[in-house]
Amino acid sequence: MSVLNDVWRLIKAGGRESARTDYAEALRQSADLAEAMAGADPAAPAGTHGAAAANPFTNLEFLRQAIPVAGTVVALAPTGQVLGDVPIYAVELDVQRDGATVYRTTYQTVIAAGALHNWQPGKVLPFRVSPTDPHALMLG
């Protein structure tokens, strides 16, 4: 019986929240975001965590298929973009995959000030790379 009570409480809370929603403002924010994304460089790395997506199931599928590699930091520079208060960096990496030649790519990610020491040139970090796109990387 308590499950039905909880469902009823959720329905009532949803109704109250829906009454407070400013749909015109939500549409304006969506339009602003769409315009900002339309001006994005399609050749630039997407996202703020390399190949990671907002959908956790997409990330798990990527990790399942991806190949472990080592990425050596060559350089890093802020992109000028921020996520919250945290800057997004473009990290230039030399990627070494077993049995393959080293290649250079750029990995775009948020890096908190307290973690910058882990991203200095010469540091070797574990990544996963897509078997079909050598520039699609995910940390880990």
Secondary structure as the mmCIF struct_conf table of DSSP 4:
data_model
#
loop_
_struct_conf.conf_type_id
_struct_conf.id
_struct_conf.beg_label_comp_id
_struct_conf.beg_label_asym_id
_struct_conf.beg_label_seq_id
_struct_conf.end_label_comp_id
_struct_conf.end_label_asym_id
_struct_conf.end_label_seq_id
HELX_RH_AL_P HELX_RH_AL_P1 SER A 2 ARG A 20
HELX_RH_AL_P HELX_RH_AL_P2 TYR A 23 ALA A 38
TURN_TY1_P TURN_TY1_P1 GLY A 39 GLY A 39
BEND BEND1 ALA A 40 ALA A 40
TURN_TY1_P TURN_TY1_P2 PRO A 42 ALA A 43
BEND BEND2 ALA A 44 ALA A 44
HELX_LH_PP_P HELX_LH_PP_P1 PRO A 45 ALA A 46
BEND BEND3 GLY A 47 THR A 48
STRN STRN1 HIS A 49 HIS A 49
TURN_TY1_P TURN_TY1_P3 GLY A 50 ALA A 51
BEND BEND4 ALA A 54 ALA A 54
HELX_RH_AL_P HELX_RH_AL_P3 PRO A 56 GLN A 65
STRN STRN2 ILE A 67 LEU A 83
TURN_TY1_P TURN_TY1_P4 GLY A 84 ASP A 85
STRN STRN3 VAL A 86 GLN A 96
TURN_TY1_P TURN_TY1_P5 ASP A 98 GLY A 99
BEND BEND5 ALA A 100 ALA A 100
STRN STRN4 TYR A 103 VAL A 110
HELX_RH_3T_P HELX_RH_3T_P1 ALA A 113 TRP A 119
BEND BEND6 GLN A 120 GLN A 120
TURN_TY1_P TURN_TY1_P6 PRO A 121 GLY A 122
STRN STRN5 VAL A 124 VAL A 129
BEND BEND7 PRO A 131 THR A 132
TURN_TY1_P TURN_TY1_P7 PRO A 134 HIS A 135
STRN STRN6 LEU A 137 LEU A 139
#
